[in-house]
């Protein structure tokens, strides 16, 4: 068997997962008992797993999620009104592919960002491109992009991102230019990409976080205050 030439060829073809699995197989004394088809299947499965992991790491790095939150760490047992079926349905990611929007609302410290970031993290695991922004920082980036001439490219990049997570939506009043910029970003995503808006309710009533099922992207800069389901704090 031409072991080294085979390994070199696998690396040349950028099949690092298969190359590593091939080396591991060579070190197994009883590997010869497996049929060729079985060994090939194991090599292909390793390559698939390695590629998925590399893609996940890359997407998570691009997303820049504010919190290292996961769906698995959400506490469904606490008496906080968390709708398990709704969260698990959102975790499937189908609503993102359908170009819909999820609104997450609640008072400060109630877990809005955690829930939004958990859904963003899940999207990365599904191989879905994701970006997280606080609205104020996104507006700053858009202003800088307008100044240096990169505004169209930034807007296009946001439009092409499958999931856009906007935190602290409606936290501060917006200038006319800010409203225009947000409308520009959301309008390009309408019915094409998924969006999460995390926002406080307009009154200090102690409202727990709530997430509406996916809907069409809003065409204004307001925030949702009338959820149809109410998952509360999504913390561990």
Secondary structure by P-SEA (a helix, b strand, c coil): caaaaaaaaaaaacaaaaaaaaaaaaaccccccccaaaaaaaaaaaaaaaaaaaaaaaaaaaaccccccccccccccccccccaaaaaaaaccccccccbbbbbbbcccccaaaaaaaaaaaaaaacbbbbbbcaaaaaaaaaaaaaacaaaaaaaaaaaccbbbbcccccccccaaaaaaaaaaaaaacccbbbbbbbcccccccccbbbccccccccccccccccccccccccc
